Amino acid sequence: MKIEACVFDFGGVMTTSTMPERVRPLVASLGLEWKIVDEGFAKYRRLMDGDFITIDEMYSKIWQDAGIDVPAEVTAKIVEEDQASFLYPNLETLAFMRSLKERGFAIGILTNMCSSFAALFRKHFTDFISLSDATVISGEEHLYKPMRAIYDLLRGKLGTEAGRICFFDDVEANCRGARDAGWQAIRFSDAKQAEADLLKLTGEPGAGA
């Protein structure tokens, strides 16, 4: 089946996140091992992505689970660094998206992010957003990947059959969610790899033109 639309995740795809490097020193200053934060993200981040809790509440739950009290100003600095770490556009991905658009593909954006970060996304990633024919942000819909409903929502906005959509995400669970919704999916490492894998999927250079 011919691919007609390419849909992109945000974190790790449209951006080169430096979050661990920016946040690790602040976490270490609290006397916490990084794995505690990692485990907290695994437990709470999707709830934050769906706007069921705020990012501040997510960190408060992580501190509570770790049994420590963190001053509000320290949490605020960690939140600031967490969000700032995602504001580095991946220009190779931008060039890939532009190429796909020129070759006739519809472009979509499907991202897990809280609504408070969405304002920063729209401010700093206008070049990416301008290419998109349909965008779904998890926190604005109270859904999150890999829930089936969020894929169906974007597919409806694109007006494209599920099997004609290819999804790029750096998280395998989100790729599986797309496949379960009937989409094609490619786990993203970098734009060069993503384009090579897309050409294998479509079977011809410049597919979609």
Buried (B, 14 or more C-beta within 10 A) or exposed (E): EEBBBBBBBBBBBBBBBBBEEBBEEBBEEBEBEEEBBEBBBEEBBBBBBBBBBBBBEBBBBBBEEBEEEBEEEBBEBBBEBBBBBBBEBBEBBBEBBBEBBEEEBBBBBBBBBBBBBBEBBEEBBEEBBEBBBBBBBBBBBEBBBBBBEBBBBBBEBBEBBBEBBBBBBBBEEBBBBBBEBBBBBBBBEBBEEBBEBBEEEBEEEEBBE
